[in-house]
Amino acid sequence: MEYRKKVIVLSCVIASLTLVYAGAIVFDPARRGARSDIYAWLDARDTYRISGIAISLPHLDLFDDAPETVVLTRNGRSWYVMRDGRRYPARQTRVNDLIAELTRRAPYPIHGTSAAAHARLSLTTAEAARVTVASGIGMPLLDMFFGQSDLSGRNVYMRRTDRNEVRSGEDRFSSYIWADRSSWYNLMLFPDSEEGSPSVTDVVRLTVYPPADENGDATPMVFTRVARAWEVNFDLAAVNSMRVDTYVRDILLSAGDDFADPMIGVVFGDSRLVLEFGDGSVTTISFTEPDENNRRLASVSGTDIVYTVTGWMHQRLFPAAASFGL
């Protein structure tokens, strides 16, 4: 009996100590503070509801025009950049990366809750950069300010526009917020190539209409896929199919250096590429004659987008027939 009493007493002591220890952990201010520091600006479950993102910068110089606001809009699964009332393809991965940063749970400790802290940390309406994440009509999913960096330069101060609390966190946002609007452009002539579509094997025929040479010759080159090889319509002892594949890939991944505003009376067709795909679709890329800077405009059939293309890019797209030999 004496032994049982000792076991019971010891068990009660151990249980009491366990409860005290657990309580100390649960109610430890440092641990509770650490938990409250873990935060996400946007609920990851709301990402499917996002319809647009606006990024605006503060107008700090009274002698300069107000900085442009970057407006990104979503249509289905695709993102676009708005410019002069028109929408242009956006870099899908870049937009998705920004959303991933906003939904990432990370340490964002609170640094103040007063208006004085807002002014001191450049988090007022006049001084802060602003990111608004919209969800159709109505209140935005997120509307927040980005202020100045801390003394280390590694963290930035942030707050929601409808709250006073100021948080800080690793500056993973400046590369998105302070970049030019052009950094969001997807300038690929085949925008879906960013996600690997179409692929080289999807192309079954390619017809190349080069610009006329000094003799006025503009004989087209035709590449036709036969199984895994290519046949051509021009005199070549043997075709290097790997070089043709590389050439087709270069076309699919080619890009302009900017979007051009719509212009009336522009004539395309000085040179063009016609790609026929296995699903029966056909895409034609047409170019204008070069301007005084050897730049051309390019249009892609099926869209109303016009690109500007450098002279060296155009030259790459129209190589000599001999370059496809063994």
C-alpha positions in Angstrom: 0.0 0.0 0.0 2.8 2.3 0.9 4.3 1.8 -2.6 1.0 2.6 -4.3 0.7 5.8 -2.3 4.1 6.9 -3.5 3.3 6.1 -7.1 0.0 8.1 -6.9 1.7 11.1 -5.2 4.6 11.1 -7.8 2.1 10.9 -10.7 0.1 13.8 -9.3 3.3 15.9 -9.0 4.4 15.0 -12.5 1.0 15.9 -13.9 1.0 19.2 -12.0 4.4 20.1 -13.3 3.4 19.2 -16.8 0.4 21.5 -16.6 2.5 24.3 -15.3 5.1 23.9 -18.0 2.4 23.7 -20.7 0.8 26.9 -19.3 4.2 28.7 -19.3 4.6 27.8 -23.0 1.1 28.8 -24.0 1.0 32.1 -22.1 4.7 33.0 -22.7 4.5 36.6 -24.1 7.5 36.1 -26.3 6.0 33.0 -27.9 2.6 34.6 -28.3 4.3 37.6 -29.9 6.2 35.4 -32.4 2.9 33.7 -33.4 1.2 37.1 -34.0 4.2 38.1 -36.2 3.4 35.4 -38.7 1.0 37.1 -41.2 -0.1 37.1 -44.8 -1.5 40.2 -46.5 -3.8 38.2 -48.7 -5.6 34.9 -48.0 -4.4 32.3 -50.5 -7.9 31.0 -50.8 -8.9 34.3 -52.4 -6.5 34.2 -55.3 -9.1 32.8 -57.7 -11.3 35.8 -57.0 -8.6 38.4 -58.1 -9.8 40.4 -61.2 -7.1 43.0 -61.3 -4.1 44.6 -59.6 -3.2 48.3 -59.5 0.3 49.6 -58.5 0.6 53.3 -58.0 3.6 55.4 -56.9 3.7 58.6 -54.8 4.1 61.9 -56.6 6.9 63.4 -54.6 8.3 65.9 -57.1 6.0 68.9 -57.7 7.8 69.7 -61.0 7.3 66.3 -62.6 4.2 64.6 -63.9 2.6 62.1 -61.7 4.1 58.6 -62.1 2.1 56.2 -64.1 -0.1 53.6 -62.4 0.4 50.1 -63.5 -3.0 48.4 -64.1 -3.1 44.6 -64.5 -6.3 43.0 -65.5 -7.4 39.3 -65.6 -9.4 37.6 -68.3 -10.0 34.0 -67.5 -6.6 32.6 -66.6 -4.6 35.2 -68.6 -3.2 38.5 -67.3 -3.0 41.7 -69.3 -1.4 45.2 -68.9 -3.6 48.2 -69.6 -2.1 51.0 -71.7 -4.0 53.9 -73.2 -7.3 52.0 -72.8 -6.0 48.9 -74.6 -4.8 45.7 -73.0 -1.6 43.9 -73.9 -0.3 40.5 -72.8 1.4 40.4 -69.4 4.1 38.1 -68.1 2.0 35.5 -66.3 4.8 34.2 -64.1 5.6 37.8 -62.9 2.0 38.5 -61.9 1.7 35.1 -60.2 4.9 35.7 -58.4 3.6 39.0 -57.0 0.4 37.3 -55.8 2.5 34.5 -54.2 4.4 37.1 -52.2 1.2 38.7 -51.0 -0.2 35.4 -49.9 3.0 34.1 -48.4 2.9 33.7 -44.6 6.0 35.2 -43.1 7.2 37.3 -40.1 5.6 40.8 -40.2 6.1 42.2 -36.7 3.9 45.2 -35.6 5.8 48.5 -35.2 3.1 51.0 -34.3 -0.5 51.8 -34.5 -0.6 55.6 -34.6 -0.8 58.2 -37.3 2.5 59.6 -36.1 4.1 56.2 -37.1 2.5 56.5 -40.5 4.2 59.9 -41.2 7.5 58.8 -39.7 7.7 55.6 -41.9 6.4 57.2 -45.1 3.1 55.4 -45.0 0.8 58.3 -45.7 -1.3 58.6 -48.8 1.1 61.2 -50.2 4.3 59.4 -49.6 3.6 55.6 -49.9 3.4 53.3 -52.9 0.1 51.6 -53.1 -1.0 48.2 -54.2 -4.7 47.4 -54.7 -6.0 43.9 -55.4 -9.5 44.0 -56.9 -12.2 41.4 -57.0 -14.7 42.6 -59.6 -17.1 45.3 -58.4 -17.0 46.2 -54.7 -14.5 46.4 -52.0 -11.0 45.3 -53.0 -9.5 42.1 -51.5 -6.4 44.1 -50.4 -5.5 47.7 -50.4 -2.1 48.5 -48.8 0.7 51.0 -48.6 4.5 50.4 -48.8 6.7 52.9 -47.1 10.4 53.3 -46.5 13.0 50.7 -45.7 14.4 50.1 -42.2 18.0 51.0 -41.3 19.3 47.6 -42.6 17.7 48.2 -46.0 16.4 44.6 -46.0 13.0 45.2 -44.6 10.2 47.6 -45.6 7.3 49.1 -43.6 3.8 48.3 -44.7 0.2 48.8 -43.6 -3.3 48.2 -44.9 -5.0 51.5 -46.0 -8.0 50.8 -43.6 -5.9 50.0 -40.6 -3.5 51.9 -38.4 -1.1 49.1 -37.5 2.3 49.2 -39.2 4.2 46.0 -39.9 7.6 45.4 -41.3 9.0 42.5 -43.3 11.6 41.3 -45.8 11.5 43.6 -48.8 10.4 41.1 -51.5 8.1 43.7 -53.2 10.3 46.6 -54.5 11.2 44.8 -57.7 7.5 44.7 -58.5 6.3 48.0 -57.2 9.1 50.4 -58.4 9.6 48.7 -61.8 8.5 50.3 -65.1 5.2 49.2 -66.6 7.2 47.7 -69.5 8.6 45.1 -67.0 5.2 43.5 -66.9 4.9 43.2 -70.7 5.0 39.8 -72.4 6.5 40.8 -75.7 6.7 37.3 -77.2 5.0 37.1 -80.6 3.4 33.9 -79.3 2.5 34.9 -75.7 1.5 31.4 -74.7 5.1 30.3 -75.4 5.8 31.5 -71.8 4.0 28.4 -70.7 5.4 26.1 -73.4 2.6 26.3 -76.0 2.8 25.9 -78.9 5.8 23.6 -79.1 8.2 22.9 -82.0 6.5 19.5 -82.6 3.2 21.3 -83.1 4.4 22.9 -86.3 3.9 20.8 -89.4 4.8 23.3 -92.0 6.7 26.6 -92.1 6.8 29.0 -95.1 9.3 31.8 -95.0 8.7 34.8 -97.3 12.0 36.8 -97.0 12.4 40.4 -98.0 13.6 40.9 -101.6 17.3 41.0 -102.0 19.3 43.5 -104.1 18.3 41.5 -107.2 14.6 41.6 -106.4 14.6 37.9 -105.5 12.2 36.9 -102.7 11.8 33.1 -103.3 10.0 31.5 -100.3 11.4 28.7 -98.3 9.1 25.9 -97.3 9.8 23.5 -94.5 7.5 20.4 -94.2 7.7 18.0 -91.3 7.9 14.3 -92.3 7.8 12.2 -89.2 10.7 13.5 -87.1 12.6 15.0 -90.0 12.1 18.0 -92.3 11.8 18.3 -96.1 12.6 21.6 -97.9 11.6 23.0 -101.3 15.1 24.5 -102.0 18.3 22.9 -103.3 20.2 21.4 -100.3 22.3 18.3 -100.4 21.0 17.2 -96.9 18.8 18.9 -94.4 20.0 19.2 -90.8 16.6 18.7 -89.0 18.0 19.7 -85.7 18.9 23.2 -87.1 15.4 23.5 -88.5 13.9 22.6 -85.1 16.1 25.2 -83.5 15.0 27.8 -86.1 11.3 27.0 -85.5 11.9 27.2 -81.7 13.5 30.6 -82.2 10.4 31.8 -84.0 8.0 30.6 -81.3 10.1 32.2 -78.6 10.9 35.5 -80.6 9.8 38.8 -79.0 9.5 42.4 -79.9 11.1 45.1 -77.9 7.9 47.1 -77.3 4.2 47.3 -78.3 3.4 49.9 -81.0 0.3 52.0 -80.9 -2.3 51.2 -83.6 -1.6 53.1 -86.8 -3.7 53.6 -89.9 -2.3 53.0 -93.3 0.6 50.8 -92.2 1.5 48.2 -94.9 2.6 44.8 -93.7 3.9 42.0 -95.9 7.4 43.1 -96.9 8.4 39.8 -95.3 6.4 37.2 -93.4 6.4 33.8 -91.7 3.5 31.4 -92.1 3.3 28.6 -89.5 0.8 25.7 -89.9 0.0 23.6 -86.9 -1.1 20.0 -86.5 -4.5 21.1 -85.2 -5.2 22.8 -88.6 -4.6 26.4 -87.4 -2.4 28.8 -89.2 -0.5 31.9 -87.8 1.1 34.5 -90.0 3.7 37.0 -88.7 4.0 39.9 -91.1 6.6 42.7 -91.1 6.7 46.2 -92.5 9.7 47.6 -94.4 12.5 49.0 -92.1 12.4 52.6 -91.0 15.4 54.9 -90.8 16.6 53.1 -87.7 16.3 49.7 -89.3 13.3 48.8 -87.0 10.2 47.2 -88.3 6.6 46.7 -87.1 5.3 43.1 -86.8 1.7 41.9 -86.6 0.5 38.4 -85.7 -2.7 37.2 -87.4 -5.6 36.6 -85.0 -4.7 39.5 -82.8 -4.8 43.3 -83.1 -1.4 43.7 -81.4 1.5 45.4 -83.2 5.1 45.0 -82.0 8.3 46.9 -82.8 11.1 44.6 -83.8 14.8 45.4 -84.0 16.8 44.9 -87.2 18.9 42.1 -85.7 15.8 40.2 -84.6 14.3 40.4 -88.1 17.6 39.2 -89.6 17.6 36.2 -87.2 14.1 35.3 -88.4 15.1 35.2 -92.0 18.4 33.2 -92.3 20.0 32.0 -95.5 18.9 28.7 -97.0 22.4 27.3 -96.7 22.4 27.6 -92.9 20.1 24.5 -92.7 22.6 22.1 -94.4 24.7 19.6 -92.6 
